[in-house]
């Protein structure tokens, strides 16, 4: 018998609007034959006993991540095959699945693809799976089977990189490794809009590359001609490569990680050889911004999430204000600033207000040229606005 969860009176309203999370405070009682285990599939009912959703149970403030609102849908292998096939069809519509110029993209984006707690990125012929919930982790072999069903011989490997993303207290002892097949080497070359990148999904951050900036990197390429570019929090140099491709006269890549700046240097050499004027600096980007003078007329600020939850929102906003004020005060007249926040807790409005405050502190005249977000292969479930995590502004500074 599947465990049943009954909600408090009135707590079904968000679910009737198809929001995919059920919070622990909404639960009135649990009906289960034994102890309810984290990751188990549960049925959710209103207080009066009407079926409302089915999903993965988890311990924490989000108690259930909804997989379906349809009572007749069983979460079996056929269901996984269907969900992965639909996700694939979306990417095919985006011209990503058979694109020789772009061989890496996001196939599954959690709630945005009605698979909360699951991320799958495609790098050439390898799929990298990252589970953010116990339920998804326990389902990883069914997910791998669904990937093989949908992709056939176009996949040669499926790598699970969930050890750092599954809940620590669940005691899963997750170890990263191949669920099926094996990649030829740890570092593989993929293309994005015709630019080449070395990706190491086994040892790199996230799944190996920040795929969510693909469209925004294109915009940097558009603005880079003739400019001197500073790329802070550069990771493996995605924005740096695009800037050079767009005709930047010089690029400096800064990251606190020596490994990251080494990879950025490698990616620059991969695309432009040894002669291109690229400087790779291992330094704290916030400190580095204090001493740049008026050298740069295109600056990219793409920091990691300063706020992973609302409890530290105030500190995060101060952090965004500080780095933007530093960049805005020192960028050359006529310069372009690309500034981003990937903190889900920071709304578009809050981020824009924070950058406004930074501009006032810097005392510069600033125009907004573009308001940026994540690309279409990181879709936002219309019932789950929290999924719109990436915010960006392109500013012209007099």
C-alpha positions as CSV (number, residue, x, y, z in Angstrom):
1,X,0.0,0.0,0.0
2,X,1.3,3.4,-0.9
3,X,1.7,5.9,1.9
4,X,-1.0,8.6,2.1
5,X,-0.6,12.2,3.2
6,X,-3.6,14.3,4.2
7,X,-3.4,18.0,4.2
8,X,-4.8,20.6,6.6
9,X,-8.0,22.3,5.7
10,X,-7.3,24.9,2.9
11,X,-3.7,23.9,2.3
12,X,-4.6,22.3,-1.0
13,X,-5.1,25.7,-2.7
14,X,-1.5,26.0,-4.0
15,X,-1.7,22.5,-5.4
16,X,-5.0,23.3,-7.2
17,X,-2.9,26.0,-8.9
18,X,-0.4,23.2,-9.7
19,X,2.5,24.4,-7.6
20,X,4.8,21.4,-7.3
21,X,5.9,21.7,-3.7
22,X,4.0,20.6,-0.5
23,X,5.4,22.1,2.7
24,X,5.7,20.2,5.9
25,X,3.4,22.7,7.7
26,X,0.5,21.9,5.3
27,X,0.4,18.2,6.5
28,X,-2.3,17.2,9.0
29,X,-1.6,13.4,9.1
30,X,0.1,10.5,7.4
31,X,-1.3,7.1,6.8
32,X,1.4,4.4,6.2
33,X,1.8,0.7,7.0
34,X,5.3,1.3,8.3
35,X,7.7,4.2,8.8
36,X,7.5,6.7,6.0
37,X,10.9,6.6,4.3
38,X,12.5,9.6,2.6
39,X,12.3,9.3,-1.2
40,X,9.2,7.1,-1.1
41,X,6.4,7.9,-3.6
42,X,3.3,9.1,-1.7
43,X,-0.2,10.0,-2.6
44,X,-1.5,13.3,-1.3
45,X,-5.2,14.0,-0.4
46,X,-7.2,16.9,0.8
47,X,-8.5,16.8,4.4
48,X,-11.8,15.4,3.0
49,X,-10.1,12.6,1.1
50,X,-9.9,13.8,-2.5
51,X,-6.8,12.8,-4.4
52,X,-4.7,15.9,-5.3
53,X,-1.1,14.8,-6.2
54,X,1.6,12.1,-6.2
55,X,5.2,12.7,-5.5
56,X,8.5,12.0,-3.7
57,X,8.4,12.4,0.1
58,X,11.3,14.1,1.7
59,X,12.4,15.3,5.1
60,X,12.6,19.1,5.5
61,X,10.5,22.2,4.9
62,X,9.5,20.9,1.4
63,X,7.9,17.6,2.4
64,X,6.7,16.4,-1.1
65,X,7.9,17.3,-4.6
66,X,5.0,16.6,-6.9
67,X,5.6,14.3,-9.9
68,X,1.9,14.2,-11.2
69,X,-1.5,15.7,-10.4
70,X,-3.2,12.8,-12.2
71,X,-4.4,9.9,-10.1
72,X,-4.3,7.4,-13.0
73,X,-0.5,8.1,-13.7
74,X,1.7,5.4,-12.2
75,X,5.4,6.3,-11.6
76,X,6.8,3.4,-13.5
77,X,9.4,2.9,-16.2
78,X,6.9,3.9,-18.9
79,X,6.3,7.2,-17.0
80,X,10.0,8.0,-16.8
81,X,10.4,7.2,-20.5
82,X,7.5,9.6,-21.3
83,X,8.8,12.5,-19.2
84,X,12.4,12.2,-20.7
85,X,10.9,12.0,-24.2
86,X,8.8,15.2,-23.6
87,X,11.9,17.0,-22.3
88,X,13.8,15.9,-25.3
89,X,11.1,17.1,-27.6
90,X,11.3,20.5,-26.1
91,X,15.0,20.7,-26.8
92,X,14.4,19.5,-30.3
93,X,12.0,22.3,-30.8
94,X,14.8,24.7,-29.6
95,X,17.1,23.2,-32.3
96,X,19.5,21.9,-29.7
97,X,19.4,18.1,-30.1
98,X,21.0,18.0,-33.6
99,X,22.9,21.2,-33.7
100,X,26.5,20.9,-34.9
101,X,27.3,24.4,-33.6
102,X,26.0,23.6,-30.0
103,X,26.7,20.1,-28.7
104,X,25.9,20.8,-25.0
105,X,22.6,21.8,-23.5
106,X,20.3,21.1,-20.5
107,X,17.8,18.3,-21.1
108,X,16.0,18.3,-17.7
109,X,15.6,21.4,-15.5
110,X,13.8,20.2,-12.4
111,X,10.4,21.8,-11.9
112,X,10.7,23.4,-15.3
113,X,10.3,20.0,-16.9
114,X,7.9,18.6,-14.2
115,X,10.8,16.5,-12.7
116,X,11.5,18.4,-9.5
117,X,14.8,17.5,-7.9
118,X,16.4,16.3,-11.2
119,X,18.9,18.0,-13.5
120,X,20.3,16.3,-16.7
121,X,22.9,18.0,-18.9
122,X,24.0,16.7,-22.3
123,X,27.7,17.0,-23.3
124,X,28.1,15.5,-26.8
125,X,27.3,11.8,-26.3
126,X,27.4,11.9,-22.5
127,X,24.4,12.6,-20.2
128,X,25.3,14.0,-16.7
129,X,22.6,13.3,-14.1
130,X,22.4,15.3,-10.9
131,X,19.8,14.4,-8.3
132,X,18.8,17.1,-5.7
133,X,16.3,14.9,-3.8
134,X,16.4,11.4,-2.3
135,X,13.5,10.3,-4.5
136,X,15.3,11.2,-7.7
137,X,18.5,9.5,-6.5
138,X,16.7,6.3,-5.8
139,X,15.2,6.5,-9.3
140,X,18.5,7.1,-11.0
141,X,18.6,3.7,-12.8
142,X,15.1,4.2,-14.2
143,X,16.2,7.6,-15.3
144,X,19.2,6.1,-17.0
145,X,17.1,3.5,-18.7
146,X,14.7,6.3,-20.0
147,X,17.7,8.2,-21.4
148,X,18.9,5.1,-23.3
149,X,15.4,4.6,-24.6
150,X,15.1,8.1,-25.9
151,X,18.6,8.7,-27.2
152,X,19.5,5.2,-28.4
153,X,23.0,5.0,-29.8
154,X,23.5,8.7,-29.7
155,X,24.5,8.3,-26.0
156,X,27.7,6.5,-25.1
157,X,27.7,7.3,-21.3
158,X,25.5,8.3,-18.4
159,X,27.3,9.9,-15.5
160,X,25.8,10.4,-12.0
161,X,27.1,13.5,-10.2
162,X,24.8,13.6,-7.2
163,X,27.2,13.2,-4.3
164,X,27.3,16.9,-3.6
165,X,23.6,17.7,-4.3
166,X,21.6,14.9,-2.5
167,X,20.5,15.8,1.0
168,X,23.5,15.2,3.3
169,X,21.4,14.0,6.3
170,X,19.8,11.3,4.2
171,X,22.8,9.0,4.7
172,X,22.9,7.8,1.1
173,X,26.7,7.7,0.9
174,X,26.3,8.7,-2.7
175,X,29.4,8.3,-4.9
176,X,29.7,9.9,-8.3
177,X,30.2,7.5,-11.2
178,X,29.0,6.1,-14.5
179,X,25.5,4.5,-14.4
180,X,26.1,3.2,-17.9
181,X,29.0,3.3,-20.4
182,X,32.1,5.3,-20.0
183,X,33.5,8.5,-21.5
184,X,36.7,8.3,-23.5
185,X,38.5,10.8,-21.3
186,X,37.9,13.1,-18.3
187,X,38.1,16.2,-20.3
188,X,36.0,16.4,-23.5
189,X,35.6,19.1,-26.0
190,X,32.1,20.4,-26.7
191,X,30.9,23.3,-28.8
192,X,28.6,26.1,-27.9
193,X,27.5,28.5,-30.7
194,X,30.7,27.4,-32.5
195,X,33.0,28.1,-29.6
196,X,35.0,25.2,-28.2
197,X,35.2,24.3,-24.5
198,X,36.9,21.6,-22.5
199,X,34.4,20.1,-20.0
200,X,35.3,17.9,-17.1
201,X,32.1,16.6,-15.6
202,X,33.9,14.3,-13.2
203,X,35.9,17.0,-11.4
204,X,34.4,20.3,-12.5
205,X,31.8,22.4,-10.7
206,X,28.1,21.7,-11.2
207,X,27.9,19.3,-14.1
208,X,31.1,20.6,-15.6
209,X,30.0,23.9,-17.4
210,X,27.5,26.7,-16.7
211,X,25.1,26.1,-19.5
212,X,22.6,28.7,-18.3
213,X,24.7,31.6,-19.7
214,X,24.7,30.5,-23.4
215,X,22.5,33.2,-24.7
216,X,24.1,35.9,-22.5
217,X,27.5,34.9,-23.7
218,X,26.4,35.5,-27.2
219,X,25.4,39.0,-26.2
220,X,28.9,39.6,-24.8
221,X,30.3,38.5,-28.2
222,X,28.1,41.1,-29.8
223,X,29.4,44.0,-27.6
224,X,33.1,43.0,-27.3
225,X,34.5,44.4,-30.5
226,X,37.4,46.8,-29.8
227,X,36.9,46.6,-26.0
228,X,39.2,45.7,-23.1
229,X,37.3,43.1,-21.1
230,X,37.4,42.0,-17.5
231,X,35.6,38.7,-16.7
232,X,35.2,38.3,-13.0
233,X,34.1,35.0,-11.3
234,X,35.2,33.6,-14.7
235,X,35.1,29.8,-13.8
236,X,36.3,28.1,-17.1
237,X,36.2,31.3,-19.1
238,X,33.0,31.1,-21.0
239,X,32.4,34.8,-21.3
240,X,36.2,35.3,-22.0
241,X,36.1,33.1,-25.0
242,X,33.0,34.8,-26.4
243,X,34.5,38.3,-25.8
244,X,37.7,37.3,-27.7
245,X,35.6,35.8,-30.5
246,X,33.7,39.1,-30.7
247,X,36.9,41.1,-31.3
248,X,37.9,42.2,-27.8
249,X,41.5,43.7,-27.9
250,X,42.4,42.2,-24.6
251,X,40.7,39.9,-22.0
252,X,41.4,39.4,-18.3
253,X,39.8,36.4,-16.5
254,X,39.6,36.5,-12.7
255,X,38.5,33.7,-10.3
256,X,39.4,32.7,-6.7
257,X,40.1,29.2,-7.9
258,X,43.5,28.6,-9.5
259,X,42.1,25.5,-11.2
260,X,39.3,27.6,-12.7
261,X,41.7,30.2,-14.2
262,X,43.9,27.5,-15.5
263,X,40.9,26.0,-17.3
264,X,39.9,29.5,-18.6
265,X,43.4,29.8,-20.0
266,X,43.2,26.4,-21.6
267,X,39.9,27.3,-23.3
268,X,41.3,30.5,-24.6
269,X,44.3,28.7,-26.1
270,X,41.9,26.0,-27.5
271,X,40.1,28.7,-29.5
272,X,42.7,31.3,-30.2
273,X,46.2,29.8,-29.8
274,X,49.0,31.1,-27.7
275,X,49.2,34.6,-29.1
276,X,45.9,36.1,-27.9
277,X,46.4,38.8,-25.2
278,X,44.6,36.9,-22.3
279,X,45.6,37.3,-18.7
280,X,44.4,34.7,-16.2
281,X,44.4,35.9,-12.5
282,X,43.7,33.7,-9.5
283,X,42.4,36.3,-7.0
284,X,39.3,37.2,-5.0
285,X,37.2,39.0,-7.6
286,X,35.6,41.3,-5.0
287,X,39.1,42.5,-3.9
288,X,40.4,42.6,-7.4
289,X,37.7,45.1,-8.4
290,X,39.2,47.6,-6.0
291,X,42.3,48.1,-8.0
292,X,41.3,48.0,-11.7
293,X,41.5,51.8,-12.3
294,X,39.9,52.9,-15.6
295,X,41.4,50.1,-17.7
296,X,38.2,48.2,-18.7
297,X,35.3,49.2,-20.9
298,X,33.5,45.9,-20.7
299,X,33.1,44.2,-17.3
300,X,31.3,40.9,-16.5
301,X,30.1,40.3,-13.0
302,X,28.8,36.7,-12.7
303,X,29.2,35.7,-9.0
304,X,28.0,32.5,-7.4
305,X,24.7,32.6,-5.6
306,X,25.2,35.1,-2.7
307,X,21.9,33.9,-1.2
308,X,20.9,30.3,-1.3
309,X,17.9,31.0,1.0
310,X,16.0,34.0,2.3
311,X,17.7,33.9,5.8
312,X,20.8,35.5,4.2
313,X,19.0,37.7,1.7
314,X,20.1,41.0,3.4
315,X,23.8,40.1,3.3
316,X,23.5,38.9,-0.3
317,X,22.0,42.2,-1.4
318,X,24.8,44.1,0.3
319,X,27.3,41.9,-1.6
320,X,25.7,42.5,-4.9
321,X,25.6,46.3,-4.2
322,X,29.2,46.4,-3.2
323,X,30.6,44.6,-6.3
324,X,28.4,46.5,-8.7
325,X,29.3,49.9,-7.1
326,X,33.0,49.0,-7.5
327,X,32.6,48.0,-11.1
328,X,30.4,51.0,-12.0
329,X,32.8,53.5,-10.3
330,X,35.8,52.3,-12.3
331,X,34.5,51.3,-15.7
332,X,35.6,53.6,-18.6
333,X,33.1,56.2,-19.8
334,X,31.0,54.5,-22.5
335,X,31.7,51.1,-20.9
336,X,29.3,48.2,-20.8
337,X,28.6,46.2,-17.6
338,X,27.1,42.8,-17.7
339,X,25.9,42.0,-14.1
340,X,24.1,38.8,-12.9
341,X,22.5,37.2,-9.9
342,X,21.8,33.4,-9.8
343,X,20.3,33.6,-6.4
344,X,16.8,32.2,-6.5
345,X,15.9,34.2,-3.3
346,X,16.7,37.5,-5.1
347,X,13.8,38.6,-7.3
348,X,14.3,40.5,-10.5
349,X,12.9,43.6,-8.8
350,X,15.2,43.3,-5.8
351,X,18.3,42.8,-8.0
352,X,17.4,45.7,-10.2
353,X,16.9,48.0,-7.1
354,X,20.2,46.8,-5.7
355,X,22.0,47.7,-9.0
356,X,20.2,51.0,-9.0
357,X,21.6,51.7,-5.5
358,X,25.1,50.7,-6.7
359,X,24.8,53.2,-9.6
360,X,23.8,56.0,-7.2
361,X,26.8,55.2,-5.0
362,X,29.1,55.3,-8.0
363,X,27.6,58.5,-9.1
364,X,27.5,57.4,-12.8
365,X,24.8,58.0,-15.4
366,X,23.6,54.5,-16.3
367,X,21.2,53.1,-19.0
368,X,19.7,49.6,-19.0
369,X,20.2,48.1,-22.5
370,X,19.0,44.6,-21.8
371,X,17.3,42.6,-19.0
372,X,18.5,39.0,-19.1
373,X,17.4,35.6,-17.9
374,X,18.1,31.9,-18.3
375,X,17.9,30.3,-21.8
376,X,14.9,28.2,-23.0
377,X,16.5,24.9,-22.2
378,X,16.3,26.0,-18.5
379,X,12.5,26.5,-18.7
380,X,10.3,28.0,-16.0
381,X,7.2,26.1,-14.9
382,X,4.4,28.7,-15.2
383,X,3.0,27.4,-11.8
384,X,6.5,27.6,-10.2
385,X,7.8,31.2,-10.6
386,X,10.6,30.4,-8.2
387,X,12.3,28.6,-11.1
388,X,13.3,31.9,-12.6
389,X,16.6,32.1,-10.8
390,X,19.0,33.8,-13.2
391,X,18.7,37.6,-13.5
392,X,20.9,39.9,-15.5
393,X,21.3,43.5,-16.6
394,X,23.4,45.0,-19.4
395,X,24.2,48.6,-18.5
396,X,25.7,51.4,-20.6
397,X,27.8,53.7,-18.3
398,X,28.5,57.3,-19.3
